[in-house]
Amino acid sequence: MLINTKSLVISGALLTAATQPVQAADYKIDPSHSFVEFRIQHLGYSWLYGRFNTISGSFSHDPNAPEDNKISVEIDTASVDTNHADRDKHLRNEDFLHVRKFPKATFESIKFIGSVDEGVLHGTLTLNGVSKPVEIKVRKLGEGKDPWGGYRAGFVGTVKLVRKDFGMTYQLGPQSEDMELELGIEGIRRK
């Protein structure tokens, strides 16, 4: 029986590569595949949805040591978009986001508690000039090669905020004190 040593070497190399653990890596947030969306009750009758169209940042992800994961996100507050020009103009003024004075909102993680698949990201959110600790529930969506020769990882996170904690006291009714945020973050691994 003849053994093709070339095939054995290639098969062995592929098997070794497939069983190698994924290593820690740094990622740049892909702004065209990431989002920060929010929703808030409108008078207790319905939900008002919106998003910030311009975000940037980076994160480190280590599937073998998730406690070392960290993220830094920057949001252009003037990019707020609720699909209604007059409302967006109001959201940009001093009643809410005061974008002239505070053009950026940021989130900087401090620690992550959980598994490789889900957990809680602790950090500081700075919004409307106010910095507060927040806890974001995070779930990993997946990671792997993309069709363009890169490597990507994606996560989704949710957090509920109290508007007045961030200096937004404009009266919208008792049902509208809280605001829910969802962050969908996809990153491209740096080479």
C-alpha positions in Angstrom: 0.0 0.0 0.0 1.4 3.4 -1.0 1.0 6.4 1.3 1.0 9.8 -0.2 3.2 11.7 2.2 2.4 15.0 0.7 -1.3 14.5 1.4 -0.5 13.4 5.0 1.5 16.6 5.6 -1.2 18.8 4.2 -4.0 16.9 6.1 -1.9 17.1 9.3 -1.4 20.9 8.9 -5.1 21.5 8.3 -6.0 19.4 11.3 -3.5 21.2 13.5 -4.8 24.6 12.3 -8.4 23.6 12.9 -7.7 22.5 16.5 -5.6 25.6 17.5 -7.4 27.7 20.1 -8.5 31.2 19.1 -6.1 33.7 20.6 -6.6 37.1 22.2 -6.9 39.8 19.6 -7.6 43.5 19.1 -10.5 44.6 16.9 -11.5 47.8 15.3 -15.3 48.5 15.4 -16.8 48.2 11.9 -19.1 51.3 11.9 -21.1 50.0 8.9 -22.0 46.8 10.7 -22.4 48.2 14.2 -25.1 50.2 15.8 -26.4 51.9 19.0 -30.2 51.9 19.1 -32.5 53.2 21.8 -36.2 53.1 22.6 -38.3 55.1 25.1 -42.0 55.0 25.8 -44.0 57.7 24.2 -46.6 58.9 26.7 -47.1 55.3 27.8 -48.9 54.5 24.5 -46.2 53.3 22.2 -42.4 53.0 21.8 -40.2 55.7 20.1 -37.2 54.1 18.5 -34.0 55.8 17.4 -30.3 55.3 16.7 -27.0 56.9 16.5 -25.6 56.6 13.0 -22.0 57.3 13.7 -20.0 55.2 16.1 -16.3 54.2 16.4 -14.0 52.4 18.7 -12.1 49.2 19.4 -12.2 46.1 21.6 -10.0 43.3 22.8 -11.4 39.8 22.8 -9.9 36.7 24.3 -12.1 33.6 24.2 -9.7 31.8 26.5 -9.8 34.5 29.1 -13.1 36.4 28.7 -12.3 38.3 32.0 -9.7 40.2 30.0 -12.1 41.4 27.3 -12.5 45.2 27.1 -14.1 47.8 24.8 -14.0 51.5 24.1 -16.9 53.1 22.1 -17.3 56.7 20.9 -20.7 57.9 19.7 -21.3 61.1 17.6 -24.3 62.5 19.5 -25.3 64.7 16.5 -25.9 61.6 14.5 -29.1 60.8 16.5 -31.8 59.7 14.1 -35.4 58.9 14.9 -36.7 59.3 11.3 -38.3 62.6 12.2 -36.2 65.8 11.4 -38.0 68.1 13.9 -37.7 65.6 16.8 -34.1 65.0 15.9 -33.4 68.7 16.1 -35.0 68.8 19.5 -33.0 65.8 20.7 -29.8 67.6 19.7 -30.5 70.8 21.8 -29.9 71.4 25.5 -33.1 69.7 26.6 -31.6 66.3 25.8 -28.1 65.7 24.2 -26.8 69.3 24.0 -24.6 68.2 21.1 -22.8 71.6 20.7 -21.4 71.3 24.2 -21.2 67.5 24.3 -20.5 66.2 20.8 -19.4 62.8 21.9 -20.7 60.1 24.2 -18.3 57.4 25.3 -18.3 54.0 27.0 -15.1 52.6 28.5 -15.2 49.1 30.0 -13.6 48.4 33.4 -14.2 44.6 33.7 -16.2 41.8 32.2 -17.8 39.0 34.3 -19.1 36.0 32.5 -18.2 33.3 30.0 -17.0 33.4 26.5 -20.7 33.4 25.3 -22.3 35.9 27.7 -21.9 38.0 30.7 -22.0 41.5 32.1 -19.7 44.3 31.0 -19.0 46.9 33.7 -17.8 50.3 32.7 -18.3 54.1 32.6 -20.8 55.7 30.2 -20.3 59.5 29.6 -23.4 61.0 28.1 -24.5 64.7 28.1 -21.4 65.5 30.1 -22.2 63.1 32.9 -20.2 60.0 33.7 -21.9 57.1 35.4 -21.1 53.4 36.0 -23.3 51.1 33.9 -23.6 47.4 33.5 -24.3 46.1 30.0 -25.6 42.5 29.5 -23.6 41.1 26.6 -24.0 38.1 24.4 -21.5 36.9 21.8 -23.1 36.4 18.4 -20.1 34.8 16.7 -16.6 35.1 15.2 -14.8 33.8 12.2 -13.3 34.6 8.8 -15.0 37.0 6.5 -15.2 36.7 2.6 -12.5 39.4 2.2 -9.7 37.7 4.1 -10.3 39.3 7.4 -11.5 37.9 10.8 -14.5 39.3 12.6 -16.3 39.0 16.0 -19.7 40.3 16.9 -21.6 41.0 20.2 -24.9 42.4 21.3 -25.5 44.2 24.5 -28.5 45.8 26.3 -28.7 48.3 29.2 -31.5 50.4 30.7 -30.7 54.0 31.7 -32.6 56.6 33.8 -32.6 59.8 31.7 -32.3 62.1 34.7 -29.1 60.4 35.8 -27.5 61.9 32.7 -29.0 65.4 33.1 -32.0 64.9 30.8 -34.9 66.2 32.9 -37.2 67.4 30.1 -40.6 66.2 31.0 -41.9 63.4 28.8 -44.4 61.8 31.2 -43.8 59.2 34.0 -43.6 56.3 31.5 -40.6 57.9 29.8 -38.1 58.2 32.6 -36.2 55.1 31.5 -34.5 54.5 28.2 -33.3 51.2 26.8 -30.2 50.9 24.7 -29.1 48.0 22.5 -25.6 47.9 21.1 -24.6 45.7 18.2 -20.9 45.6 17.8 -19.0 43.9 15.0 -15.2 44.3 14.9 -12.5 43.5 12.4 -9.4 41.9 13.8 -6.3 44.1 13.5 -3.4 42.4 11.7 
